[in-house]
Amino acid sequence: MIRFILVFLLTGALSLSFSQSTPPADIIPTTVDSIRLDVELNRGKEMLLPNENEVHELLGTTRLEAKEAQKFIKRLSKKSAYKYGRALLTHHNLVFTCYSAKKVVLTIEISTLTRNIDLYKKDSNQEFYGKISKKTGNYLVKLLVKLNLYEPLQEIGDTEGID
């Protein structure tokens, strides 16, 4: 009986730790005024050799205005924008900060190495951790090229996951 209870508790704890509390469509706002995009060079401890130092550097920044921001939000609101799974590496180098009425409403962090995506809704506990689809990766490449932010990422080799 004790074994049954232990197995039941462990199985329940594991399934809860891998489940998502909020679907991405529930977190993403329907309208945003603008989105600030920061392209970063991030090399944390898990990506370095023992004697190397962490690197966090801003490679470029730009603003997506109304039309392009709405296109981005619409793309991320679709179920097809995501794929099941998640890479273990906790890397991100694209940070999209979404604004509505001049206030931050959502932060989106994406890794162009692993295709991991993290969504954080401002002023709530709502979060989503997942992976973007190949199609969304292709959209990001086109967006970064259009904004002249793709080349700095390609030079340092950080486009492996979306190419």
Residue, then its C-alpha position, 0 to 999 in steps of 0.5 A: m500500500i505504501r509503495f502504491i501511494l509513493v508511486f502515485l505521488l511521484t507520478g503526479a508530481l512529475s506530470l504536474s512539473f511537465s504540464q503547462s499552466t496556461p495555453p499561449a493563446d490565453i496569454i497573448p494579448t489581442t492587440v498591442d501598440s508596439i513591440r520592442l525587439d532586442v537581439e542579444l548575445n547570451r552565453g551562460k554557464e551551461m554554454l561555456l568551457p570551465n575557464e570562460n566568462e559569461v557574455h551578455e551583450l546587446l547586438g541590436t534593437t528595433r521597434l515593430e510598429a502597429k502593422e508588423a506588431q499585429k502580424f507578429i501577435k497574430r502569428l504567435s496566437k495560432k496553435s501551429a506556431y508551437k511544437y511539443g517539447r523543449a530543449l534543456l538549454t535555457h538560452h534566449n537571444l530574442v526578447f520581444t517586449c509587447y506594449s499596450a497603452k504605453k505599458v508592458v503587457l507581455t514579454i516573449e523570449i525566444s532562442t534561435l539556437t534551440r527554438n525554445i519560447d517563454l511567454y510572461k504576461k505582465d502583472s499575472n502568474q501566467e507563463f508558457y514554456g514551449k518550442i516554436s515550430k519550424k514555420t515560425g522559425n522561418y517567419l523569424v528569419k524573414l522578420l530579422v532579415k527585414l529588420n537588418l538584425y539577422e546578420p549579427l546572429q548569423e556571424i556568431g552562429d546563433t541561427e542554427g535552430i531557425d535556419 
